[in-house]
């Protein structure tokens, strides 16, 4: 099966430098010499509250995202995620039987209200009717949420602050996370 050129593949991602890089470097695991996954002008933008510094912040520039195994190994953009999920749910990646299996879901107790989970996909009801199929994730200071509807509407939201960066209590963190989910719903439904 051949994907359209706009859909990233492991091979196409490995052969191009990251956006904003000052020198060509293939996508993939963090540079083992520096344990830093980022280079260039934005290399010191990731800090989180708490931890070691006198200002209550901790520089995680040298974070090696591979601790998250496959979850930390994808370097992508919201546009890339939309292209991938559109191709996946549009039947361009899997055969129909495999896609049906992937979309067979069970209820979960996840942070996505009323969602259910299949093989790598969350199904989340939308306020305007229908469902959003996708899979988000987060790692220190970054969160993505989004997916594609059955009729092809796609949204991906990338946030550069986890709920703990804007709130210190559980209720505040839940509210901050809900704002991200509401933004995804609004982007699809309005």
Phi, psi and omega per residue, in radians:
X1 nan 2.344 -3.140
X2 -1.904 2.230 3.108
X3 -1.494 2.654 3.053
X4 -1.089 2.684 -3.106
X5 -0.990 -0.438 -3.107
X6 -1.326 -0.220 -3.115
X7 -1.635 2.115 -3.108
X8 -1.214 2.524 3.043
X9 -2.179 2.920 3.122
X10 -1.008 -0.715 -3.119
X11 -1.173 -0.774 -3.115
X12 -1.184 -0.616 3.120
X13 -1.206 -0.652 -3.111
X14 -1.245 -0.299 -3.055
X15 -1.749 0.011 -3.140
X16 -2.168 2.573 -3.130
X17 -1.282 2.689 3.079
X18 -1.077 2.586 3.080
X19 -1.036 2.332 3.099
X20 1.453 0.014 3.138
X21 -1.214 2.535 3.138
X22 -1.534 -0.295 3.054
X23 -2.493 2.576 -3.119
X24 -1.037 2.342 3.080
X25 -2.647 2.244 -3.119
X26 -1.158 2.673 3.001
X27 -1.082 2.813 3.071
X28 2.446 -2.804 -3.102
X29 -1.038 2.770 3.119
X30 -1.023 2.667 3.121
X31 -1.063 1.993 -3.050
X32 -1.140 -0.388 -3.132
X33 -1.259 -0.594 -3.087
X34 -1.982 -0.209 -3.042
X35 0.997 0.449 3.137
X36 -1.957 2.323 3.130
X37 -1.601 -0.036 -3.053
X38 -2.254 2.539 3.121
X39 -2.374 2.805 3.010
X40 1.633 -2.859 -2.976
X41 -1.141 -0.363 -3.131
X42 -1.788 0.280 -3.001
X43 -1.134 -0.312 -3.116
X44 -2.114 0.659 -3.102
X45 -1.670 -0.140 -3.027
X46 -1.753 1.861 3.066
X47 -2.346 2.643 -3.133
X48 -2.276 2.681 3.098
X49 -1.136 2.748 3.101
X50 1.479 3.099 3.055
X51 1.299 -3.141 -2.854
X52 -0.750 -0.360 -3.023
X53 -1.545 2.757 3.141
X54 -1.137 -0.273 -3.122
X55 -1.673 0.180 3.129
X56 1.311 0.288 3.112
X57 -2.199 2.755 -3.110
X58 -2.316 2.210 3.122
X59 -1.354 2.115 3.140
X60 -1.978 0.497 3.124
X61 -0.931 -0.710 -3.077
X62 -1.536 0.282 3.082
X63 -1.039 2.273 3.042
X64 -1.715 1.821 -3.051
X65 -1.193 -0.092 -3.124
X66 -1.196 -0.208 3.059
X67 -1.052 -0.429 3.107
X68 -1.502 0.257 -3.118
X69 0.914 -2.256 -3.072
X70 -1.114 -0.522 -3.127
X71 -1.087 -0.506 -3.125
X72 -1.665 0.096 -3.034
X73 -1.819 -0.033 -3.128
X74 -1.654 2.117 3.041
X75 -1.902 2.058 -2.978
X76 -2.676 3.107 3.072
X77 -2.222 2.870 3.062
X78 -0.979 -0.658 3.115
X79 -1.089 -0.753 3.102
X80 -1.077 -0.745 3.127
X81 -1.096 -0.751 3.097
X82 -1.064 -0.764 3.126
X83 -1.069 -0.797 -3.120
X84 -1.118 -0.911 -3.111
X85 -1.127 -0.589 3.075
X86 -1.112 -0.761 3.116
X87 -1.180 -0.765 -3.134
X88 -1.055 -0.892 -3.074
X89 -1.439 -0.205 3.064
X90 -1.558 0.102 3.078
X91 1.438 0.284 -3.105
X92 -1.655 -0.095 -3.072
X93 -1.972 -0.776 -3.090
X94 -1.984 2.740 2.998
X95 -1.241 2.749 -3.088
X96 -0.938 -0.716 -3.124
X97 -1.137 -0.685 3.117
X98 -1.188 -0.717 3.133
X99 -1.133 -0.703 3.106
X100 -1.059 -0.737 3.109
X101 -1.101 -0.741 -3.138
X102 -1.110 -0.577 -3.094
X103 -1.624 0.106 3.032
X104 -1.421 2.023 -2.951
X105 -2.026 2.844 2.996
X106 -2.261 2.657 3.103
X107 -1.097 2.584 3.119
X108 -2.261 2.889 3.019
X109 -1.854 0.708 -3.078
X110 -1.397 3.135 3.110
X111 -1.390 0.091 3.081
X112 -1.777 1.806 -3.066
X113 -0.963 2.373 3.074
X114 1.055 0.341 -3.121
X115 -1.557 2.868 3.013
X116 -2.355 2.827 -2.992
X117 -2.216 2.356 3.052
X118 -1.899 -2.526 3.112
X119 -1.523 1.457 3.122
X120 1.533 0.065 -3.134
X121 -2.249 2.371 2.955
X122 -1.665 2.483 2.995
X123 -1.966 2.087 -3.072
X124 -2.170 2.233 3.114
X125 -1.185 2.566 3.134
X126 -1.846 2.658 3.137
X127 -1.150 -0.402 -3.124
X128 -1.666 0.167 -3.101
X129 1.670 2.775 -3.113
X130 1.363 -3.019 -3.082
X131 -2.319 2.746 3.025
X132 -1.909 2.232 3.100
X133 -1.873 2.216 3.117
X134 3.133 -2.923 3.119
X135 -2.725 2.083 3.080
X136 -1.718 -2.964 3.098
X137 -3.070 2.974 3.069
X138 -2.647 2.722 3.082
X139 -2.641 2.867 -3.054
X140 -0.563 1.995 3.032
X141 1.277 0.046 -3.110
X142 -2.337 2.496 3.105
X143 -2.509 2.441 2.984
X144 -2.216 2.500 3.053
X145 -2.534 2.595 3.101
X146 2.726 -2.865 -3.130
X147 2.753 -2.787 -3.049
X148 -2.362 2.513 3.067
X149 -1.585 2.920 3.114
X150 -1.047 -0.528 -3.136
X151 -1.588 0.171 2.991
X152 1.648 0.020 3.050
X153 -1.233 2.343 -3.082
X154 -2.258 2.517 3.060
X155 -2.583 2.462 2.976
X156 -2.387 2.257 3.118
X157 -2.009 2.229 3.059
X158 -1.970 2.222 -3.089
X159 -2.077 2.386 -3.115
X160 -1.807 0.547 3.022
X161 -2.745 2.120 3.056
X162 -1.287 2.829 -3.111
X163 -0.905 -0.586 3.138
X164 -1.185 -0.245 3.110
X165 -1.440 -0.310 -3.100
X166 -2.059 -0.101 3.125
X167 -2.587 2.662 -3.126
X168 -1.943 -0.316 3.126
X169 -1.830 2.786 -3.077
X170 -1.048 -0.702 3.132
X171 -1.097 -0.739 3.123
X172 -1.148 -0.683 3.116
X173 -1.177 -0.694 3.096
X174 -1.095 -0.740 3.116
X175 -1.111 -0.752 3.124
X176 -1.087 -0.740 3.109
X177 -1.123 -0.690 3.128
X178 -1.098 -0.589 3.096
X179 -1.055 -0.688 3.107
X180 -1.149 -0.794 3.123
X181 -1.093 -0.690 3.108
X182 -1.134 -0.644 3.099
X183 -1.101 -0.744 3.098
X184 -1.067 -0.827 -3.135
X185 -1.073 -0.769 3.131
X186 -1.104 -0.741 -3.130
X187 -1.089 -0.604 3.136
X188 -1.413 -0.685 -2.962
X189 -1.598 -0.409 -3.052
X190 -1.763 nan nan
